[in-house]
Amino acid sequence: MNRVRSGLVLTMVFVLGAALAAAAAQAAEGAAAGRRGAGLMGDQTSLVSLLSREAVQKELKLSDEQAGKVKEALEKVRAELREQVAALADITDAEARRAKRTELTDQLDRKAREQLSEVLSKEQMMRLYQIRIQVGGPLYALNNPRIAERLKLTDEQKQKAVEIQKATQQKTTEARRGMANLSQEERRQKTAELREITNKANAEALGLLTEEQKAAFEKMKGEEFKLPARRAQQ
């Protein structure tokens, strides 16, 4: 009897352990998907994210009244899309999630422009766009329809820019995999690897432009602006 009981206990422990492991894995995937959705609001090239930064507000020389109105406008935009952004976590197919994320990013940007155009002057909006180009880099710029049109990119240039972007996204996704389980030193090395991937992609994107387009692109960036790095949360 003791052997039978022991066998039953071991079986129950094994089944329970497997169930807990499966639940933990599912929860981890759900959390990761949730972070991907929440990340939409914090995309460093979005108008919402940029104007949430004190350094950007200072560069735009916002008055106290403008700063208050900008805060209200951004909160309104976030609220309008919060549910849709949260729903990204329920999309399990990576390609479908990426497409939906792109759609929501466009919506977020459009709604932000509509709200901000009533608060900021034309000069401030222009400077904000210049800052966004600098923060995003050449790869972001060439894949932005408005910027691509202003630079008069050919269909071939646009296609190559898309290919570089997709390849870069794949590389960064692979590089980020498992970062949570790394030591501080390993994460530092991985961060350097990610930075190198981004720098290489931007160099490739910039290499697609003619000399005339490069000159136009530099002019579009305006006066140099350094966005301070966010402090890592403890």
N, C-alpha and C positions, 0 to 999 in steps of 0.2 A: 504493500500500500504506500509505504514511504516513497518508493521509487516512482510509483504512478503519480503521487502528489507532486513530487519534485519535477517530474516531466511536465505536468500541467502548469506548474508555476513558471518553469522556464519558457514554455510555449507562450503563456500569457505575457510574460515580460518581453519576449521577442516581438509579439504582435503589437503590444502597446508602444514599444520603442520605435517600431517601423511606422506606426500611425503618427507618433509625435514628430518623427523625422520628416514625414511627408507633409504634415501640417506646417512645420517650421519652414520647409522649402517653399511651400505655397505662400506663406506669409512673407517670406523674403522676396519672392518674385513680385508679390502685390505691392510691397513697400518700394521696391525698385521702380516698378511701373508708376507708382504714385509720385516718386521723386522726379521721374522723367516728365510727368505732367506738370508738376509744380515748377519744374525748371523753365517751362515756357514763359512764366511771368518774370523769371529772373534772367532771361537771355540777355547777355550784356549789350547786344546790338539793338535791342528793342527800345523804343522811345520811352516806354514805361520804366524800364530798368535804368536807363541813362538819367532820366529826370528825377529818379529817386536818390541819385548820388549827390551829396552836398557839393563835391568838387565841380560837378557839371552846373549846378544851380549858380554857384559862385562865378563860374566862367561866363555864364549867360547874363550875369549881373541882374538877377531877379530881385524885384522889390519885395518887401514883406507881403504886400497885398498879392502880388503875382505868385509867390511861393505858396501862400495859403490856397489860392485858386487852383494851382497846379496839383497840390496834394488832393484836393477834392475831386478834380478831374480824373486823376489816376485811380483813385479809390472807386470812382464810378465805373471806369473801364474794367477794372479787375472784377468788380461785382457782376458785371454783365456777362463775363465769360468764365467765371469761377466754376460753375457746374460743368460746362463743356470741357474745361481743362482737366477737372477731376475725373471726368469720364474716360480720359485717355488711358487710365490705369486698367480699364476693363477691356481694352483692345489688345489681344494676345499676339496677333499677327504683326510682325515688325514693320513690314512694308505698309500695311494699312495704317498702323499707328504713325509712321513717319509722314504719310500723306495727310492724315488728319491734323497732325501737329503743324505742318506747313500751312494748311488752311486756317487754323486758329491763329497762327503767327500773323498771317496777312490781315485777319479780322482785328486782332489786337492793335496792329500798327495803324490800320485805317481809322478805328475808333479813337485811338490816341491822337491822331492828326486832327480829327474833327474837333475834339475837345480842346486841344492845345492851340489851335488856330484862333480861338476866341480869347486866349489869355496872353500868348506871346506875340511880340512884334515880328514882322517879316525878317528883320535882321537877326533876332534871337532864334527863330526857326531855322534860318540859313546856317547859323553857327552850330546849332544842334545837329543838323545833318552832316556838317563837316566833321564834327566830333565822332558821329556814328561811323563815318567812313574810316576815320583813323583807328577807332577801336576795333571795327570789324576786319580791317585789312583788305588787301587786293582780292582774295578769294571771295569774301563776302560781297564786295563791291561788284565784281563781274557777274555774280549770280543774282544781283538785284536788278529787276527789270527796268526801273527808272534810271539807274546809273548806267546800265548797259546801253540804254537808248541814247543817253547823253554822250556816251563815248563812241556811239555809232559802231558797236561791235558787229562783226559779220556773223552769219549763222554758224560758220565753222568755229569761230572764237567762242561763241556761246556754248556750243556743244562740247568743246574741249574743257571749258570752265566747269560745266556740269559733271563731266567725267572726273576731273580733278577733285571736285567736291565730294562725289560719291566714294571715290577711293580713299579720300582723307577721313570721311566719316567711318568707313569700315576699319581703317587702321586705328583710329582713336577709340572706337568701341572695343576692339580687341585689346588695345593697350590698357584700357580702364578695367577690364575684366579681372576680378579678384583683388582689386586695390585695397578693399576694406580689410583684407586679411594680411596685408603686408606690414612690415615693421616701419618705423618712421624713416629710417635711412632708405629702405626699399621704395617707399612712397616718394621720397625726394628724387630718387633716380628715375622713377616712373614719370614723375611730373616733368623732369628734364627731357625725357623721351617724347612726351606729348608735345612739349614746346617745340622740339626739333621737328616733329611731324607737321605742326602748324606753320613753322617758319619755311619749311621746304615747300609746302603747298602754296603759300603766299608767293614765294619766289617763282614757282611754276606758273601761277596765275598772272603775275606781273610780266612774265616772259612772253605771254600771248599777245601783249599789246605792241603796237607800232610805236616809234619814237614820238609821233604826234599825239597818239592816244595817251602815252605815259605823261607827256607834258600837261595834257588836259586833266588827267587824273590827279596829278600833283596840285594843280590849281584848285580842283574840287575839294581837296582836303583842307585847304585854308591854313591858317597859322597853326603850328604844332601844338598839340595838347596832350599832356600825359595824364591818363586816368589812374589815380592811385589804386594799388591792389587792395582788394578787400581783406580785412584781417580774418585769419582762420579762426573759426569758432572753437573754443576749448571744449 
